[in-house]
Amino acid sequence: QVQLVESGGGLVQAGGSLRLSCAASGIISAITAMGWYRQAPGRQREMVADITTSGGSTNYADSVKGRFTISRDNAKMTVYLQMNSLKPEDTAVYYCNAVVAAHDRWGQGTQVTVSS
């Protein structure tokens, strides 16, 4: 079993920054990738960014490229999402994701609200 605990969400003005953290516990050796997804009201959950645990290859949604940066600390099995130049359209619940033996595991979500 893998458990994911997110932190770092909140309310910020447009143009501001936030950093999300996601700490994994349990059988962390089985995690092959971690990432962040978000879901805004009335919309489907979408991938924001992900990173492999070996090699550190990253992948970003076009809407956040150049503004968000994903990073990892394998020793702590923690993944971070640095979000800069935030826009109102970034408002959503952000979910941490871990791929464990080809299965998705999810955190409980953290709210990010960007005011205009």
N, C-alpha and C positions, 0 to 999 in steps of 0.2 A: 504494500500500500504506500502511496505517496500523498502527502498532505501539502497544500499550498496556502500560504498566508500572505495576503497583500496588505500594503500600507502606503500612505502618502497622498491619497486623494484629497480633494477639497475644493474650495471656491477661489478663483483667481480672475483678475481682470484680463481682458484681451491684451495680448502682447507679453503677458507674464509667463512664468515658468513653474513647473512642478516636477518632482521626481517621484516615481512610483517604485516600490520595492516588492519583491515576491520571494519569500523564503520557502524552500522545499525541505521537507523532512520525510523520514521513512526510508524506503528502499531507493535512495537517490542514485545509486549506481546504475539503475535501470533507465534513468532519464536520458534520452538522446537529443532532445531539443526542448527549449522553453521559449515562451513568447507572451505577447499581449494581444488581446482582442478587445473590441469595444462594441457596445450595443446602445444605440440611442433610442428614445421612445418611438415606437412605430416602425423601427427599422430592424433589419437582420443583423446578427452579430457578424462583425467583419474583423479580419486580421489587421493588426496595426504593425507589428514587427515581431520577428522571431530570430533565434540564434541557436546554433548547434552547440552542444556541450563539449564536443571535441572539434578543434579547428576554429570554432568561433565564427562560422559563416553566418552572415546576417541577411535578412530580407525585410523590406519595408513596403507598406502600402504607398502608392504614389502620392496620396494626399498628405503624407507626413514626411516625405523625404526632404532632407535638409533642415528639418525642424526638430525631429525626434531622434534620439540615439538610444539603442539598446546595448546593454553590456552585461557581463556576467562575472561572478566571483565563484569559481568552481569549488574552492576550498570551503566556502560557506553555502554552496549551492543556492545562491541568491542571484536573481536577475533584476536588473534595473531598467527603468524607462525614463530617460531625461527628456522632458517635453518643454521646448522653448517656443517662443512666438505663438503662443496658444491663441486659437480663434474660437469664437462662439460655436462653430460647427464641430469642434472637438469635444463638446459636452456629451458625455455618455457615462455609462457604467463600464469600467475597465476591468477585464478579467485576465488573470494570469492563467497560462496554459502550460502543461508539461506533457510531452509525448513519452509514454512509458510502454515499452514493448508494443509499439504501434497503436496504443490506445491513448485517448486524450483524457487528461485529468484537469480539473478546473478549480480555481479558487472561488471564494464567495463573492468577489467583485468589490470594487471601490469606486465611489462616485467622483467624477471630475466635472465641475461646472465652470464654464468660462463666461463671464459677463461682458457685455459689450459696452 
